[in-house]
Amino acid sequence: VIQALRPLGVKILVNDPPLQEKLEKVGNNNTNMFTPLEVLEAECNIISFHTPLTTSGKYPTFHLADTAFFSRLKKKPIIINSSRGSVVDNNALMDAIKKQQIKDVIIDTWENEPNIHQDLLQSAYIGTPHIAGYSADGKANATRMALQALCKHFHLSAQFEIHPPQPILPKDFSSWNTKEKALCLYNPYNDSEPLKKHPELFEHYRGNYPLRREFHL
């Protein structure tokens, strides 16, 4: 996400306490890249969650964004959750929408999937059926990582190449502007609108997902 946003000139604040603590233990000087959560709550126009779901330990992430979190927001940010559904308390998120504590919400991961919060889905700017990692690029990366781990475990030389299938593009694609190219490769409304019309087909949309390539600047 940072790599995608940096070319756009976006100011990026990162909050990752476990990684920060790990780097501090080994004397890594890059810990100044991390920002306390209360600073994000005060300064960010967009807050995007990319954390695993944990319910114990020093830094649990279950309901990391809860009623108290939304009450502390200063700028009515856009909330994006593509991590795990329960990282964001869906009921608290719905209340935050009603109280106008946030500007908008984009959700790919939900609590209680596939029985997702119906009102929250309809209120979301974009709501998708947990398919953020379902691009051909994402699947290729996951396959590559799995093979690398296997080769490392069995002390094998990792000699392989993985190439995602190429999409069928319009003949004049190269002449399109950046926005047109991005939306041609992936328009999130094509996933959001069907789900809003038929939320009961959540698992169907996941299990029958079409080819999608990612866009890179």
Residue pairs with C-beta under 8 A, 6 or more apart in sequence:
1 48
1 50
2 12
2 14
4 216
4 217
5 12
6 12
7 217
8 217
13 35
13 39
13 40
13 43
13 44
14 33
14 34
14 35
15 34
15 35
15 36
15 37
15 40
16 34
16 51
17 34
17 58
17 59
18 58
18 59
19 34
20 31
20 34
21 58
23 30
23 31
24 31
38 72
40 47
41 47
41 69
41 72
41 73
41 74
42 72
42 74
42 75
43 74
43 75
44 75
44 77
45 75
45 77
45 78
45 103
46 77
46 78
46 80
47 65
47 77
47 78
47 79
47 80
48 79
48 80
48 81
48 82
49 64
49 65
49 79
49 80
49 81
49 82
49 83
49 87
49 88
50 82
50 83
51 61
51 64
51 83
51 84
51 87
52 61
52 83
52 84
53 61
53 62
53 83
53 84
53 85
53 86
53 87
54 60
54 61
54 62
55 62
61 83
61 84
61 87
62 86
62 87
63 86
63 87
63 88
63 89
63 92
64 87
64 88
65 79
65 81
65 87
65 88
65 89
65 92
65 93
66 89
66 92
67 89
67 92
67 95
69 92
70 92
70 93
70 95
70 96
70 99
70 101
70 102
71 101
73 96
73 101
73 102
76 100
76 101
76 102
76 103
77 102
77 103
78 102
78 103
78 104
78 105
78 106
78 125
79 88
79 93
79 96
79 102
79 104
79 105
79 106
80 105
80 106
80 107
81 87
81 88
81 105
81 106
81 107
81 108
81 109
82 108
82 109
82 132
83 109
84 109
85 109
85 110
85 111
85 112
85 113
85 130
86 111
87 109
88 107
88 111
89 111
90 110
90 111
90 112
90 116
90 117
90 120
91 117
93 102
93 105
93 120
94 117
94 119
94 120
94 123
96 102
97 105
97 120
97 123
104 124
104 125
105 120
105 123
105 124
105 125
106 124
106 125
106 126
106 127
106 188
107 120
107 121
107 124
107 126
107 127
107 128
108 127
108 128
108 129
108 130
108 131
108 132
109 130
109 132
110 116
110 117
110 120
110 121
110 130
111 117
113 130
113 202
114 129
114 202
114 203
116 199
116 202
118 199
120 127
121 127
121 195
121 196
121 199
122 196
124 192
126 188
126 189
126 192
127 192
127 195
127 196
128 188
128 191
128 192
128 195
129 191
129 195
129 202
129 203
129 205
129 206
130 202
130 206
131 191
131 205
131 206
131 209
132 138
133 139
133 142
134 206
134 209
134 212
135 164
135 186
135 212
135 213
135 214
136 164
136 165
136 211
136 212
136 213
136 214
137 164
137 213
137 214
138 214
139 164
140 162
140 163
140 164
143 162
144 162
147 158
147 160
147 162
148 158
150 156
151 157
151 158
152 158
164 213
165 211
166 213
167 185
167 211
167 212
167 213
169 184
170 176
170 184
173 181
173 184
176 184
178 217
181 215
182 215
185 212
185 213
185 214
185 215
186 212
186 213
186 214
186 215
191 205
194 201
194 205
195 201
195 202
195 205
